């Protein structure tokens, strides 16, 4: 859970970054409602189906959450000054159109918010809100705050890192269970359910667990969702997944051989991936260009004549999104900043031989990094 102090600090940073301060800002993106107010509603209950909410931030520091009566339990955990939650459904009469009621409710609440300059997330705000404001306020000025918010999310605060670490610990638990318990004869779906159970038990609440759960020849394509394919003895098993905890996530990967010792060639490719990670780590610190880290990984593979079989990206940022900036790619325009949480994930994909990827998560600092994922990367499940 994000702290009240952390949410207030992030809201203040938003106001401080705006070149011209609006009277009010309407936050529509669910990720950003979490970021600025600790408002999150789980997808695992019927009350949140087709549910929406809008967050109003005032230049005076005030905060107002607009939702409906089915969401008040989630709203009670948010760090805001006021909740506006009209009755949408009581189980007694027919309900009105839920999304339309949200638009009407926020327009009604904004009538009490004086001023003619409002900031909006142009990419997320319902058209009904935009048109309603223009109809009601005539010469209103609407400012797009999207370009201000997205860079703010790069440097993670301490309370954000705490939630991310809950995800990372859950991924660690899922990876460890996969390494220890996946056996020949299981389907990929059974392997996924095994991993999912361990991860959710560690997290202590229902979570979305998503990513790549593939085996054998499917590893050579880089990944995919779990299928009904039966894992055979000697198959490589690639597990690259995230656990979403209140919108935040880590993301890392391990590949291991199921039921047999890896071949010499598989060991060679595994060590090449680990060497590439080590090379990349030597570059990680604030101020380094994402494309320079990518080049370091590719140079490491090239020195072993493996450049052409690294066909994916080197890495990316994680947090409320996936992938997030910074992007560690050949043509990246991003530069690492202190507070970035990044994933580095070199791999090797050889048709008929092997497909593997290894990945860790890091907190970028001014002088280097802090390793966040503690999983031991290994291709030999018995080691």
Secondary structure, DSSP 8 states (H G I E B T S, - for coil): ---HHHHHHHHHHHHHH-SS--SEEEE--HHHHHHHH-----TTSGGGTT---EEEEETTS-EEEEEEGGGHHHHTTS--SEEEEE----SSS----HHHHHHHHHHHHHTTS--SEEEE-TTTS-HHHHHHHHHHHSS-EEEE-HHHHHHHTSS--HHHHHHHHHHHHHHHHHHHHHHHH--TT-BHHHHHHHHHHHHHHHHTS--EEEEEEEEGGGGGGT-----S-B--TT-EEEEEEEEEBTTB---EEEEEESSS---HHHHHHHHHHHHHHHHHHTT-STT-BHHHHHHHHHHHHHTTT-GGG--S-SEEE-SSSSSEEEEESTT---B--TT-EEEE--EEEETTTEEEE--EEEEE-SSSEEE-------SBTT-
